[in-house]
């Protein structure tokens, strides 16, 4: 008798925990396959510290093959799932395609950046959901400070040293707090013009920072941010983004070259392609995490709408804490469906939250006990070390080095602006020149509804609509190459306002040929091709306005705030 085949789609918090639990329970009596675009599990809560230069990128990644014994890793992205044939069709990183057959399927595809129909945001903003985005932001911020320090134009210097973060949830608050400390450290080595200092602006339509948390913790975070110099603007949103800056809902136009989009997340649109009952973009499941009518299919994490048994009538929020614990229950119940144990429902109460504000500052409420200052900082870092499935010693070592040594403010230039567009179904992967992206995008949601509106996302924030706000892109029935505005089949042109500093090739200049008879003779030799070395791919040409002629917001732009 053949061994049962289990396929797990996604290796985020839920998928990784599912695979680890199944490997332990089945004891090599089942074929477990993990389908994921990367060969690592990403510990997202520490990503802001990568962008701020505290942690090296590999510190927040945990090797899948090195930590998941008896689990086969298949690198690729799921394109299509045939529930009747029990197959998963996928594409690998080099464009090849393959098919996986399963007896049990676990959908843990996770989430992607949440979009709202705001003019210019998709073209001029960057998200913060993957390692490439964090690496790009670190390089970009460093570059802006360096360019500002050498600029003779006060207006350009001020714009380059203004950084706008949209969304005062967990991610946005940590990015702004860590970012202000990072840029302050950079300017100590290369001072700006007299009287100038890097300015970080944190926007949200909510009444307070961290609206999901206790008011005491919210006040603690707000106080730390303001003391550090962050310009906190609650009740303010973005109306329009251009290459030269952003137009706010109060009518102010902020000159900036950096717009970081942290307005929360939406479920991966892969689940919508299955044609099963959904709840705001999430796949409806039973408390045991199996899909109704499909006993062989399970779902967990951000992709699943799991009934909250502690709050009847509600669903568990899209947080890492729930995803991690749902993964354990999913693994247990998949094993139970194979005759190894009894199924059990998912039931979990929040144990509290932690928000790292940089240095020794943090806000935390473990077990409902509000903490701030040094105590909160110690609890926060201890929690992360305990929660990480690997790299604990390396992370602790980086924290120690950061406390006693200055940060290294250098650009690595590994990730370009066009390779990390905001509107992507794969934030964990940097786009390659000429490589079409999988089109699993859901329609952009409005503030008052949608598959993943602000009420269901962990990072609540709203932004004002503007011209064209009613336009929504419909997701296709089946995945396919996405059409990027301005360059079909090519990566976005620079989504960051005024990102003239990115390495984008200038248009090729052709001199007109002079009329006259052609002279016979040998052709001039071109560059010699080196045997065995492929020609280097070139990034797509830019379609964004030049920074010398930045777009101005359209007059009369109005919308809901």
PyMOL commands that set and color helices and strands:
alter all, ss='L'
color gray80, all
select helices_A, chain A and resi 13-26+44-51+57-60+64-67+121-124+131-149+154-160+170-189+215-228+269-274+301-303+320-337+366-368+373-387+392-404+417-419+547-549
alter helices_A, ss='H'
color red, helices_A
select strands_A, chain A and resi 5-9+31-36+40-42+61-63+71-75+77-82+87-91+97-101+104-107+111-113+162-166+199-204+231-234+238-242+245-248+253-255+258-261+265-267+278-279+282-284+290-291+294-299+304-305+354-356+362-364+371-372
alter strands_A, ss='S'
color yellow, strands_A
deselect
rebuild
show_as cartoon
